[in-house]
Amino acid sequence: MPDSPAVIHLFRQLPVVILLLLGMLSSSAFAASSPQHLQGWEYRWGDSPVHDGSPLWTQNREPRAWQAIDFPSNPPKRQGQTHAWYRTQLPDNHWQDPVIYIYSIDLIAEVYLGTEKIYTFGEFDQEGHGRFQGWPWHLIELPEGFSGQTLHFRVYSDYTDIGLWGEVKILERSHLLLEIIQSSYLDLLVIVFCTLMGLIAFAFAFMQTNRRPFIYLGLLTLAVGSKLLGENQAVQLVMDAPLFRTYLTAAGYFLLPVFIALLLSEWFQNKGQGLMKKLALAHLVYLVLALGLSLIGVLQLSITYPLFDGLFILTLMVLLYLTAKNFQNLNQDQRLVMSAFWVLAVFLLVDMAVAHGFLPWARFPLSIGVLVFALTLMVISMREYQRTQKALHQLNASLEDRIRQRTASLQTYAQLERQRSNQLTLLNRHARELEELVAELQSFQTLEQAGNYLHQQLPQTFQPYKIRIQLLDKTVPGTNTTDSTPSPYQWFLTLEDIHLGAQTFAKIHLNPDPSLTDQHQLEQLNSFMGRVAERLSMSLTSLKIRQNLQRLSYEDALTGLKNRRFMDEALEREIALAKRNKRPLSLLICDIDHFKNFNDSHGHEAGDWVLYTLSQVLLEHFRETDIPCRFGGEEFVVLLPGTGKETAVIRAQELLDKVTSSPLTYLEQDLGQITISLGVASWPDQALNPDELLKAADKALYRAKQKGRNRVEVAGNNY
């Protein structure tokens, strides 16, 4: 890409620019003549012949071939022309350091003062053609003695526009530099603000469960900022890379519909979600093709703008329709974002109309529309921050309240323990028996075992008193919830749960011997039995905690099935029993087909729901003696004691048919159907030990996947 000599000169004189800025308060530094727009333009189509190294048209021949034009751009009757010449007569010199300023050129040009070439933008080949070099602004230095001379512009363009664009004027160099900076500083501030808001959006994205809306908002804001950065004139003072800045502008501009469509696809869900994703994909493909083909030289970047503008207008019409249709379903923040986007869209459309000549040229403040959008994102970020802080405050308050409750509960428990310890001295004849009974309770693994033991042992332990125990816990088989023979003295055995509180497990009944009439003895017995009830309650509570911990260590938290650890132990045990009883044992492994794609399409919450639903199907489908376990991820293992290979295959096929024919819904969303692949292996046909049996079933599962999934495969004999 050729360098612009004038801009390189500006870059070398950057310290002078800084000094000019520091001297803004000095009136003498800017006591120069006012800028003057060049007028009296003429044009002619075609390219000039060259004689002795100079274009003949610069020698003022054939004056009748030139025609007047108000502004040196887009003369009438183009008819496919790619070359045009423009000329004007320069005014008298009353400037100290005069330069010509051109807002932009479509597309490349040579500038002649008289017959001398004084400026070039782009490279002309032998046929007078050249490649697009971007749309920078231009500073053309004028030599002394330019007054009254003719200024010629040789322009080549295969773009929709040909010639100069925006404004063309002569002014002081210092005045121009100050004007560039003054017209650009607001855009620079908006660019910095957009960058900050984009980064803040990314930060909030990592605090959310659904990160994508904030990611798309951040990318959309950075894309708008990139467009402003590429078009900012002050950037040219420090970076003479007009084509790179044009690519940056194009990338930011072309990405706008991509990110807004992706954002709306997250908000609209089923209503227009598919169309939004297709629009985003279409614009993304256009971006890749436009930038890619222009980078490798197949086409010029300039010609991709008109087609994109037409596509962008159609996209905005679709977005406007879907937004209006779904506006009531959006929350307050989403409505605010869409309102700000439509303000930005209006600014973009006006800027587009100016660029294509539908509106007269003016320095349109696109940065105001960008600022409105960035400020909206700031408001949403602040509101999200407030919500986050409120949630954290509520969480802290809840944790503090739970800690206070836990502390009070522990203090109460500790106090009760001290009282029980002090009252142990009251135990005489039955203290040792009670402790032995409590010690025996600790050897049990379940409350059912403990309840049966107490039911049999408690009356014998406290003879000659007539004591019986009535089990009330419905989770223990064989308990009696009715009391046909009420007794005068009763105590409850309760299980303390920190979350659920006290839960009644059993009731102790005491019928004192009629000969026992001493009130003091009765009170002592009543007090002791109260201690017995408390001691047994503590022991049962400890057993319940151990039982829960044991259950949790062998259960999968999501599905409620037994986990891999339990399965490994159960497989060892069942094979040992199968060997001892000479009975068959089958093992079935199933895997949900394409589960990753399902998660990507419907989300992990829906995927967890599918795993839970499949686990319930397994529990309903198999016998109580069968052992379904979650093996890991989307894989499940079922142990089938006493089941041979043929029966296991039948059960596996029935399971496959049941799963395949069952539609799935989650939160009123139709998830369609899932399929599973299954591998079956049996002992002793395919294996002699647990590892071999598991590997044989896993190989069968792998073979089912290789054969297309949604099928049952049986392991072959290994020996």
C-alpha positions in Angstrom: 0.0 0.0 0.0 1.6 3.3 -1.0 2.2 5.9 1.7 0.7 9.4 1.5 3.7 11.9 1.5 1.6 14.6 3.2 0.5 12.4 6.0 4.0 11.0 6.6 5.1 14.6 6.8 2.4 15.2 9.4 3.5 12.2 11.4 7.1 13.5 11.4 5.8 16.9 12.6 3.7 15.4 15.4 5.6 17.4 18.0 4.5 20.6 16.1 0.9 19.4 16.4 1.3 19.0 20.1 2.7 22.4 20.5 -0.2 23.8 18.5 -2.6 22.2 20.9 -0.8 23.7 23.9 -0.9 27.1 22.2 -4.7 27.1 21.7 -5.1 30.0 24.2 -2.7 32.1 22.2 -4.7 34.2 19.7 -1.6 35.1 17.7 -1.0 31.4 16.9 -4.3 31.3 14.9 -4.5 34.8 13.5 -4.6 33.4 10.0 -7.1 33.9 7.1 -10.3 32.0 7.1 -10.7 28.7 5.1 -12.0 29.1 1.5 -13.9 26.4 -0.4 -12.7 25.9 -3.9 -15.3 26.8 -6.6 -15.6 27.1 -10.3 -15.1 23.4 -11.0 -15.1 21.8 -14.4 -14.9 18.2 -15.5 -14.4 15.9 -18.4 -14.7 12.1 -18.8 -11.9 9.8 -19.8 -8.2 9.8 -19.2 -5.7 12.3 -20.7 -3.0 11.3 -23.2 0.6 11.9 -21.9 3.1 14.0 -23.9 6.7 14.5 -22.7 5.8 13.1 -19.3 2.9 15.5 -18.7 -0.9 14.9 -19.3 -2.0 17.0 -22.3 -5.2 18.0 -20.5 -3.1 19.9 -17.9 -1.9 22.2 -20.7 -5.2 24.0 -21.1 -5.9 22.6 -24.5 -9.4 21.9 -25.9 -11.2 24.3 -23.4 -14.6 23.4 -24.9 -14.2 19.8 -23.8 -14.5 20.9 -20.2 -18.0 21.3 -18.6 -19.0 23.1 -15.5 -20.0 21.2 -12.3 -21.0 22.4 -8.9 -18.8 19.9 -7.0 -16.1 17.6 -8.4 -17.9 14.4 -7.9 -20.2 12.0 -9.9 -20.6 14.0 -13.2 -23.7 13.2 -15.3 -23.7 10.5 -18.0 -21.1 8.3 -16.5 -22.1 5.3 -18.5 -19.5 2.9 -17.1 -16.6 5.4 -17.1 -13.8 4.8 -14.6 -11.7 7.9 -15.4 -12.6 11.5 -14.8 -10.7 14.8 -14.7 -11.6 17.8 -12.6 -10.1 21.3 -12.6 -10.4 24.6 -10.9 -8.5 27.9 -10.7 -6.8 28.6 -7.3 -7.5 31.9 -5.6 -5.0 34.5 -4.7 -2.6 33.6 -1.9 -3.3 35.4 1.3 -2.3 32.5 3.6 1.0 32.0 5.5 1.2 28.2 5.2 -1.6 27.1 2.7 -2.7 23.6 2.1 -5.6 22.0 0.3 -7.9 19.8 2.5 -10.0 17.0 0.9 -12.4 15.0 3.0 -12.1 11.9 0.8 -11.4 10.7 -2.7 -13.2 7.9 -4.7 -10.9 6.1 -5.3 -7.4 7.1 -6.3 -6.1 10.4 -7.7 -3.2 12.4 -9.0 -3.1 16.2 -8.5 -1.4 18.6 -10.9 -0.6 22.3 -10.4 -0.3 23.5 -13.9 1.6 20.6 -15.5 3.5 19.7 -12.4 2.3 16.7 -10.3 2.2 17.7 -6.6 0.3 14.9 -5.0 -0.6 11.2 -5.5 -2.9 8.9 -3.7 -2.7 5.3 -4.8 -0.8 3.9 -7.8 -1.8 4.1 -11.4 -0.7 1.3 -13.7 0.0 1.7 -17.4 -3.6 1.6 -18.3 -4.5 4.2 -15.7 -6.1 1.8 -13.3 -5.3 1.1 -9.7 -6.5 -0.6 -6.5 -8.6 0.8 -3.7 -6.4 2.3 -0.9 -9.0 3.3 1.6 -10.8 6.5 2.4 -8.4 8.8 4.3 -8.6 12.6 4.3 -5.9 14.4 2.3 -3.6 17.4 2.9 -2.0 18.8 -0.3 0.9 21.2 0.2 0.8 24.2 -2.2 4.1 25.8 -3.4 4.7 29.5 -3.5 3.2 31.3 -6.5 0.1 29.1 -6.9 -2.2 32.1 -7.2 -4.3 32.0 -10.3 -2.9 28.6 -11.5 -5.2 25.7 -12.5 -5.4 22.7 -10.2 -6.2 19.4 -12.0 -7.4 16.1 -10.5 -7.0 12.9 -12.3 -9.3 10.3 -10.7 -9.8 6.6 -11.3 -12.8 4.8 -9.6 -14.7 1.5 -10.3 -16.8 2.3 -7.3 -20.4 3.7 -7.4 -18.9 7.2 -6.8 -16.1 8.9 -8.7 -14.3 12.1 -7.7 -13.8 14.1 -4.6 -16.2 13.7 -1.6 -17.2 15.8 1.3 -15.5 19.1 1.1 -12.5 20.7 -0.7 -11.0 23.8 0.7 -7.8 25.8 1.1 -6.7 26.9 4.5 -3.8 27.3 6.9 -2.0 24.0 7.9 -2.3 24.9 11.6 -6.0 25.7 11.2 -6.6 22.3 9.5 -4.8 20.4 12.2 -6.7 22.1 14.9 -10.0 21.5 13.0 -9.2 17.8 12.6 -8.5 17.5 16.3 -11.5 19.5 17.4 -13.8 17.5 15.1 -12.4 14.2 16.3 -11.9 14.4 20.1 -15.6 13.6 20.9 -15.4 10.5 18.7 -12.2 9.5 20.5 -13.9 9.9 23.9 -16.8 7.8 22.7 -14.4 5.1 21.4 -12.7 4.9 24.8 -16.1 4.8 26.5 -17.3 2.0 24.2 -14.2 0.0 24.9 -14.7 0.4 28.6 -18.4 -0.6 28.4 -17.5 -3.6 26.2 -15.0 -4.8 28.8 -17.5 -4.3 31.6 -20.1 -6.3 29.7 -17.5 -9.2 29.4 -16.9 -8.9 33.1 -20.6 -9.2 33.9 -20.9 -12.1 31.4 -18.6 -14.2 33.7 -21.0 -13.6 36.6 -24.0 -14.9 34.8 -25.4 -18.4 34.3 -26.3 -17.5 30.7 -23.2 -15.6 29.6 -24.0 -15.1 25.9 -26.3 -12.0 26.0 -23.7 -10.0 27.9 -20.9 -11.3 25.6 -22.9 -10.3 22.5 -23.6 -6.9 24.0 -19.9 -6.4 24.7 -18.9 -7.5 21.1 -21.6 -5.3 19.6 -20.3 -2.2 21.6 -16.7 -3.0 20.5 -17.8 -3.4 16.9 -19.5 0.1 16.9 -16.3 1.5 18.6 -14.2 -0.1 15.9 -16.2 1.6 13.1 -15.7 4.9 14.8 -12.0 4.3 15.3 -11.4 3.4 11.7 -13.3 6.6 10.5 -11.7 8.9 13.1 -9.7 11.6 11.3 -7.3 12.3 14.2 -6.1 8.7 14.1 -4.5 9.4 10.7 -2.2 11.9 12.4 -0.4 9.1 14.2 -1.1 6.0 12.0 -0.7 6.4 8.3 -2.5 3.2 7.3 -5.7 4.3 5.5 -6.4 0.8 4.0 -5.9 -0.8 7.4 -8.3 1.7 9.0 -10.8 1.1 6.2 -10.6 -2.7 6.9 -11.1 -1.9 10.6 -14.2 0.2 9.8 -15.6 -2.5 7.5 -15.1 -5.2 10.0 -16.8 -3.3 12.8 -19.6 -2.1 10.4 -20.2 -5.6 8.9 -20.3 -7.2 12.4 -23.1 -5.0 13.8 -26.0 -7.1 12.4 -24.1 -10.3 13.4 -24.0 -9.5 17.1 -27.5 -7.9 17.3 -29.0 -10.9 15.6 -27.2 -13.3 18.0 -28.4 -11.2 20.9 -32.0 -11.3 19.8 -31.7 -15.0 19.2 -31.0 -15.4 22.9 -34.0 -13.2 23.9 -36.6 -14.4 21.5 -36.0 -18.1 22.1 -38.4 -20.0 19.9 -40.1 -16.9 18.5 -37.8 -16.0 15.7 -34.7 -17.6 17.2 -33.9 -19.6 14.1 -34.3 -16.7 11.8 -32.0 -14.6 13.9 -29.3 -17.2 13.8 -29.6 -17.5 10.0 -29.3 -13.7 9.7 -26.2 -13.7 11.9 -24.7 -16.5 9.8 -25.5 -14.7 6.5 -23.8 -11.5 7.6 -20.8 -13.4 9.0 -20.4 -15.2 5.7 -20.6 -11.9 3.9 -18.0 -10.4 6.2 -15.6 -13.3 5.6 -16.1 -13.3 1.9 -15.9 -9.5 1.5 -12.7 -9.1 3.6 -11.1 -12.3 2.5 -11.6 -11.8 -1.2 -10.4 -8.2 -1.0 -7.3 -9.2 1.0 -6.3 -11.7 -1.6 -7.0 -9.2 -4.4 -10.0 -10.9 -6.0 -12.2 -7.8 -5.5 -11.8 -4.3 -4.1 -13.1 -3.6 -0.6 -14.9 -0.5 -1.7 -17.5 -2.3 -3.9 -18.6 -4.5 -0.9 -20.1 -1.5 0.9 -23.2 -0.8 -1.4 -24.2 -4.5 -1.4 -23.8 -4.7 2.4 -25.8 -1.5 2.9 -28.7 -3.0 1.0 -28.4 -6.3 2.9 -28.2 -4.3 6.2 -31.4 -2.3 5.4 -33.3 -5.6 4.7 -31.9 -7.0 8.0 -33.1 -3.9 9.9 -36.6 -4.4 8.5 -36.7 -8.0 9.7 -35.3 -7.0 13.1 -37.8 -4.2 13.4 -40.7 -6.6 12.6 -39.5 -9.2 15.1 -38.7 -6.6 17.8 -42.2 -5.1 17.5 -43.7 -8.6 17.5 -41.8 -9.7 20.6 -41.4 -6.4 22.4 -44.0 -7.2 25.1 -42.1 -10.4 25.9 -38.9 -8.6 26.6 -37.9 -7.4 30.1 -37.1 -3.8 31.0 -33.4 -4.1 30.3 -33.9 -5.8 27.0 -36.4 -3.2 25.9 -33.9 -0.5 26.8 -31.2 -2.1 24.8 -33.4 -2.5 21.7 -34.6 1.1 22.0 -31.0 2.3 22.1 -30.1 0.1 19.1 -32.9 1.6 17.0 -31.6 5.1 17.9 -28.2 3.9 16.7 -29.8 2.3 13.6 -31.4 5.6 12.6 -28.0 7.3 12.9 -26.4 4.6 10.8 -29.1 4.9 8.1 -28.7 8.7 7.9 -24.9 8.2 7.7 -25.5 5.7 4.9 -27.8 8.1 3.1 -25.1 10.8 3.2 -22.5 8.4 2.0 -24.5 7.4 -1.0 -25.6 10.9 -1.9 -29.2 10.6 -0.9 -28.7 13.4 1.6 -26.4 16.5 1.1 -23.0 16.0 2.6 -22.4 17.1 6.2 -20.2 16.0 9.1 -22.9 13.7 10.6 -22.4 13.0 14.3 -22.6 9.2 14.2 -20.8 9.2 17.6 -23.9 10.6 19.3 -25.8 7.5 18.3 -22.9 5.3 19.5 -22.8 7.2 22.7 -26.5 6.7 23.3 -26.0 2.9 22.9 -22.9 2.9 25.1 -24.6 4.9 27.8 -27.5 2.4 27.7 -25.1 -0.4 28.2 -23.7 1.5 31.2 -27.1 1.9 32.7 -27.8 -1.8 32.3 -24.4 -2.6 33.8 -25.1 -0.4 36.8 -28.5 -2.0 37.3 -27.0 -5.5 37.0 -24.4 -4.4 39.5 -27.1 -3.2 41.9 -29.0 -6.5 41.5 -25.8 -8.5 42.1 -25.0 -6.4 45.2 -28.5 -6.9 46.5 -28.3 -10.6 45.9 -25.0 -10.8 47.7 -26.4 -8.8 50.6 -29.4 -11.1 50.9 -27.1 -14.1 50.7 -24.8 -12.7 53.4 -27.9 -12.0 55.6 -29.2 -15.5 55.0 -25.8 -17.0 55.9 -25.5 -15.0 59.0 -29.1 -16.0 60.1 -28.3 -19.7 59.4 -25.0 -19.4 61.4 -26.9 -17.8 64.3 -29.5 -20.6 64.2 -26.7 -23.3 63.9 -24.9 -21.7 66.8 -28.0 -21.6 68.9 -28.8 -25.2 68.0 -25.3 -26.3 68.9 -25.4 -24.4 72.2 -28.7 -26.0 73.0 -27.3 -29.4 72.1 -24.2 -28.8 74.2 -26.3 -27.7 77.2 -28.4 -30.8 76.9 -25.3 -32.9 76.8 -24.0 -31.3 80.0 -27.4 -32.0 81.7 -27.4 -35.6 80.5 -23.8 -36.0 81.8 -24.8 -34.7 85.2 -27.9 -36.8 85.4 -26.0 -40.1 84.6 -25.3 -40.3 88.3 -29.0 -40.9 88.8 -28.7 -44.2 86.9 -28.3 -47.1 89.3 -29.3 -50.6 88.4 -29.9 -50.1 84.6 -27.1 -47.6 83.7 -24.7 -50.3 82.6 -27.4 -52.2 80.6 -28.4 -48.9 78.9 -24.8 -48.2 77.8 -24.4 -51.7 76.5 -27.6 -51.3 74.6 -26.5 -48.0 73.2 -23.1 -49.5 72.2 -24.9 -52.3 70.4 -27.0 -49.8 68.5 -23.8 -48.2 67.1 -22.9 -51.4 65.4 -26.0 -51.3 63.2 -26.0 -49.8 59.7 -29.6 -48.8 59.3 -32.5 -47.5 61.3 -34.5 -50.5 60.4 -32.0 -52.8 62.1 -31.8 -50.5 65.1 -35.7 -50.4 65.4 -36.0 -54.1 65.3 -33.3 -54.5 67.9 -34.9 -52.1 70.3 -38.3 -53.7 69.7 -36.9 -57.0 70.9 -34.2 -56.0 73.4 -35.6 -53.0 75.3 -38.3 -54.9 77.3 -35.7 -57.4 78.4 -33.1 -54.8 79.3 -35.4 -53.0 81.8 -37.1 -55.9 83.5 -39.0 -56.2 85.8 -40.5 -53.0 84.5 -43.1 -53.6 81.8 -41.7 -51.6 79.0 -42.6 -51.9 75.3 -41.6 -49.8 72.3 -43.9 -48.7 69.5 -42.1 -47.8 66.2 -43.6 -44.8 64.5 -41.2 -44.1 61.6 -43.0 -45.0 58.4 -39.7 -45.6 56.6 -39.1 -48.6 58.8 -41.0 -51.7 57.5 -43.3 -53.4 60.0 -43.9 -50.4 62.3 -47.2 -49.9 64.1 -48.7 -46.5 64.0 -51.7 -47.4 66.2 -51.7 -47.7 70.0 -54.5 -50.0 71.2 -53.2 -50.2 74.8 -52.2 -46.7 76.1 -50.0 -46.6 79.1 -49.7 -43.9 81.8 -46.0 -43.2 81.1 -44.8 -42.4 77.6 -41.6 -41.1 76.1 -40.7 -40.3 72.5 -37.6 -41.2 70.7 -36.8 -38.4 68.2 -34.3 -38.0 65.5 -32.8 -34.5 65.4 -32.3 -33.0 61.9 -30.8 -29.6 61.6 -32.9 -28.8 58.6 -36.2 -30.6 59.4 -36.1 -30.4 63.2 -37.2 -33.2 65.4 -38.8 -36.3 63.8 -40.5 -38.9 65.9 -39.1 -42.4 65.5 -40.7 -44.4 68.3 -42.6 -44.2 71.5 -41.6 -46.0 74.8 -44.5 -47.1 77.0 -44.1 -48.0 80.7 -46.6 -49.8 82.9 -45.2 -49.7 86.4 -45.7 -52.6 88.7 -48.8 -52.1 90.9 -46.8 -52.7 93.9 -44.6 -49.7 93.2 -46.5 -47.0 95.0 -43.8 -44.8 96.4 -44.1 -41.5 94.7 -40.4 -40.7 94.9 -39.5 -44.0 93.2 -42.0 -43.3 90.5 -40.5 -39.9 89.9 -37.0 -41.3 89.9 -38.1 -44.0 87.4 -39.8 -41.4 85.3 -36.7 -39.2 85.3 -34.5 -42.1 84.4 -36.7 -43.2 81.5 -36.6 -39.7 80.2 -32.8 -39.9 80.2 -33.1 -43.3 78.5 -35.3 -41.7 75.8 -32.8 -38.9 75.3 -29.8 -41.2 75.2 -31.5 -43.5 72.7 -32.6 -40.5 70.6 -29.0 -39.3 70.4 -27.7 -42.7 69.4 -30.4 -43.0 66.7 -29.7 -39.5 65.5 -26.0 -40.4 65.1 -27.0 -43.6 63.3 -29.3 -41.6 61.0 -26.4 -39.2 60.2 -24.1 -42.2 59.4 -26.8 -43.8 57.3 -27.3 -40.6 55.3 -23.6 -40.1 54.8 -23.3 -43.8 53.7 -26.2 -43.2 51.3 -24.8 -40.0 49.9 -21.4 -41.7 49.4 -23.1 -44.3 47.2 -25.7 -42.2 45.4 -25.5 -39.9 42.4 -26.7 -36.4 43.4 -28.5 -35.7 40.1 -30.3 -38.9 39.4 -30.6 -40.6 42.8 -29.2 -43.8 41.4 -26.2 -45.6 42.8 -22.9 -44.3 41.7 -19.8 -45.8 40.2 -18.3 -46.6 43.6 -21.4 -48.6 44.6 -21.4 -50.3 41.2 -17.8 -51.5 41.5 -18.5 -53.0 45.0 -21.8 -54.5 43.9 -20.3 -56.0 40.8 -17.6 -57.8 42.9 -20.3 -59.0 45.4 -22.8 -60.2 42.7 -20.1 -62.1 40.8 -19.0 -63.8 44.0 -22.7 -64.7 44.7 -23.2 -65.9 41.1 -20.1 -68.2 41.5 -21.3 -69.5 44.8 -24.9 -70.1 43.7 -24.0 -71.1 40.1 -26.4 -68.6 38.7 -25.9 -66.3 35.7 -25.2 -62.6 36.0 -25.7 -60.0 33.2 -24.4 -56.5 32.9 -25.9 -53.8 30.7 -24.2 -50.5 29.7 -26.3 -47.8 28.0 -25.2 -44.4 26.7 -27.3 -41.5 25.4 -26.6 -40.9 21.7 -25.2 -37.5 20.7 -25.7 -36.1 24.2 -23.2 -33.3 23.7 -25.2 -32.0 20.7 -28.3 -32.2 22.8 -26.7 -30.1 25.5 -25.4 -27.6 23.0 -28.9 -27.2 21.4 -31.1 -27.2 24.6 -28.8 -26.2 27.4 -27.2 -28.2 30.3 -30.3 -27.8 32.5 -32.4 -29.6 29.9 -29.6 -32.2 29.6 -29.7 -32.7 33.4 -33.5 -33.2 33.2 -33.0 -35.9 30.5 -30.4 -37.7 32.7 -32.9 -37.6 35.6 -35.8 -38.8 33.4 -33.7 -41.7 32.0 -32.8 -42.7 35.6 -36.5 -42.9 36.5 -37.2 -45.0 33.4 -34.4 -47.4 34.5 -36.0 -47.7 38.0 -39.4 -48.4 36.6 -38.2 -50.8 33.9 -36.0 -53.2 35.9 -36.8 -55.4 38.8 -36.2 -54.4 42.4 -33.4 -57.0 42.6 -31.7 -55.3 39.6 -29.1 -52.6 40.3 -29.2 -49.5 38.0 -26.2 -47.1 38.5 -25.0 -43.9 36.9 -21.6 -44.9 35.5 -20.5 -41.3 34.7 -21.6 -38.5 32.3 -24.4 -39.9 30.1 -23.5 -43.6 30.7 -25.6 -45.9 32.9 -24.9 -49.5 34.1 -27.5 -52.0 35.2 -26.5 -55.2 37.1 -29.0 -58.1 36.4 -28.5 -60.9 39.0 -29.8 -64.3 38.0 -30.3 -63.1 34.4 -28.8 -64.9 31.4 -27.7 -63.4 28.2 -31.0 -64.0 26.2 -33.2 -62.4 28.9 -30.8 -59.5 29.4 -30.9 -58.8 25.6 -34.7 -58.8 25.7 -34.8 -56.4 28.7 -32.3 -54.2 26.9 -34.3 -54.0 23.7 -37.5 -53.3 25.7 -35.7 -50.4 27.4 -34.4 -49.1 24.1 -38.0 -49.2 22.6 -39.4 -47.5 25.7 -36.8 -44.6 25.6 -37.1 -44.1 21.8 -40.9 -43.9 21.9 -41.1 -41.4 24.8 -41.2 -37.7 23.9 -39.4 -35.3 26.3 -40.5 -31.9 27.5 -38.7 -29.5 29.8 -40.3 -26.2 31.0 -43.0 -26.5 28.4 -40.3 -26.9 25.7 -40.5 -29.9 23.4 -37.1 -31.6 23.4 -38.1 -34.3 20.9 -36.8 -37.8 21.6 -33.5 -39.3 22.6 -32.0 -42.6 21.6 -29.6 -44.8 23.5 -27.0 -47.4 22.6 -26.6 -50.5 24.7 -24.0 -53.1 25.3 -24.8 -56.4 27.0 -22.4 -59.0 28.6 -23.0 -62.0 30.8 -21.1 -64.1 33.3 -19.8 -66.6 32.7 -20.3 -66.6 28.9 -18.2 -63.5 28.2 -16.2 -62.9 31.3 -14.8 -64.6 34.4 -14.2 -61.6 36.6 -15.7 -58.1 37.2 -13.1 -56.2 35.0 -13.6 -58.6 32.1 -17.4 -58.4 32.3 -17.3 -54.6 32.4 -14.9 -54.4 29.5 -16.9 -56.9 27.4 -20.1 -54.8 27.9 -18.2 -51.6 27.1 -16.9 -53.1 23.8 -20.4 -54.1 22.9 -21.5 -50.6 23.6 -18.7 -49.2 21.4 -19.8 -51.6 18.6 -23.4 -50.4 18.9 -22.2 -46.8 18.4 -20.1 -47.8 15.4 -23.1 -49.5 13.8 -25.1 -46.3 13.9 -26.3 -46.0 17.6 -29.9 -46.6 18.8 -29.3 -50.4 19.0 -28.4 -53.2 21.3 -25.1 -55.2 20.9 -24.1 -58.3 22.8 -20.5 -59.1 23.8 -18.9 -62.1 22.1 -17.2 -64.9 23.9 -13.7 -64.1 25.0 -12.5 -67.7 25.7 
